Amino acid sequence: MKQMMRTIRNHPRRQREASLSDDEKRSRIADASTRIRRTAATAEEVAARTDEGTFMKNGNLSAQSPSKTLIAIFVVIVIATAAACVYGCAPKETSEQTTAQSAEEAPVMQGEFSFSADSNCATCHETEGGSMTDGNCPAANHAAQSCIDCHTDIDGLTSVHDGVAYGDKTAKRLKKTVVDEATCLTDVCHGSYEALAEKTASSTILTDNDGTTVNPHDMPVNEDHETIDCGSCHDMHASDDIAKTAQKACQSCHHMGTYECYTCHE
């Protein structure tokens, strides 16, 4: 049997089958399966005739009658040969597929994380990393920039990552570091608040229940507004509607839906 299998593997026909397309191989598999079923049916029929005495002569088994043992050996050989053909025709996984699968199953990075300006932030911050190519997120407009072009607080980032390990839960919001809005307001980026206020002079995004409209880049100057910065309205790594985000920021204080001050608290 081993010698037969080696002969099948080295046969020129087997080598030709290696160059067949997947569809051609599947077609040959179907044909081989059909031949196996037919051969098995024929063998069963021969065996049944032997049992019924088809080869009996004068009440005795003829010397020329095939024995059940020979029939069984014949069936095994035929089925083994057909199975070898099926195996040879079956589509094989390419080296590229194997490599891709191995890459997908590669273990995630483990151990303690050490932050540096050259770190690949997307390794842990997958949502933020994905937003850089998501056209629904403002960050996609900054795809040519690196994380530290906006997150310039290297010392602060180094500190908050102290003791962090791969696989730890990532922060959803900046709490211990900030994006300095001066980075956004440079001439090479978005310009000054005055320049932005001119662009949004006709905006009605911030209109309260009484019909009062406030320019989002020219809000009244007071102590309560000192904590409002670019990120209060512009959630760079989210696909949220900016109008709703800005309104929510105002409503965190103006919770009665009116922008007039001192109407609720004295």
Buried (B, 14 or more C-beta within 10 A) or exposed (E): EEEEBEEBEEEEEBEEBEEBEEEEBBEBBEBBEEBBEEBBEEBEEBBEEBEEEEBEEEEEEEEEBBEEEEBEEBBEEBBBBBBBBBBBBBEEEEEEEEEEEEEEEEEEEEEEBEBEEEBEBBEBBEEBBBBBEBEEBBBBEBEEEEBBEBBBBEEBBBEBBEEBEEEEEEEEEBEEBEBBBEBBBEEEEBBEBEEBBEEBEEBEBBEBEEEEEBBBBBBEEEEEEEEBBBBBBBBBBBEEEBBEBBBEBBEEBBEEEBBEEEEEEE
